[in-house]
């Protein structure tokens, strides 16, 4: 139990709480007596007893067994003294009133006991639910930790082994290697180190998104700027692959975090590049829809197995665990977290004719600034 003191909730000590509960066990029947007294000539004795019984119920449900028994006894005394003839005497002449008083005492005690049991079972049930939640959270955390360790050990072990092997070859056989061989080994080291860096960045990015540490830096951007920036970041990776872009002119500006939305585009384009044969095109479509903007990225790979369209957005999930493709299964999880932070949705389906299709929907929450407004702001 607690009381308010100077605007703050101050918890009572156990002895103070017990004394207050006992005090209320006496105060509630006396308060009901004050309420009933002006209507003593209107209410029948049975009605007055029912009012006292409601008070006993209230004390029992809120303060437990002992205060409710005290409330029952106080109610009996108050009824006998103030309402049962002869008034202002504890003597009861009418046998019906005496029987009603006894019934009220019995019902009050039984109800108090039942309320105590219900309260006890409720507390135990709440404790059980909280314990179950705590156990579930610990199991989920342990599962995530094991998945993370498994993914890191699997996906970082190979590039580390390649880097160590290439570096050892350069160190031990430097005199026997020609310039071309050395350049190849240096390139291998560079590429594998970049793979490790990308994996580490994705892991850290996912951790930041889940911790709620990322605040959206929303600004107005043209959709073609975001698409163009994402393609520029993957220029070397996609240089041998055609990319078809379908985007109408003069699309409205969108209020987004451009850096994060570019990362979504990069993750999806990188995914399309990894899981479709080299030389096959990637299709990007951007367009307006009711109260929003859609972006689709489609490849011509094997597509998504049936039933896994939602599963692929889960952390650490990979369709082929032993695939030669690098990654810890966080790319699509990051995409979903970023899009949902913008209030949008991302879905995955299989396109007709083969291949995977990812569709992003971004709501337009407010109208973009007009050219006239920007000119006026510049003049000011």
CORGIKA-V225154 format. One record per helix or strand of 3 or more residues. SS is the DSSP state (helix for helix, strand for strand). FROM is the first residue (numbers start at 1). TO is the last residue. Records with the same first field share a line. If there is no record, write none. Layout:
SS=FROM-TO, FROM-TO
This chain:
strand=2-5, 8-11, 219-221, 243-247, 254-256, 282-289, 292-298, 345-350, 356-363
helix=14-37, 45-63, 65-82, 95-172, 174-176, 179-211, 223-233, 258-274, 311-313, 331-341, 371-379
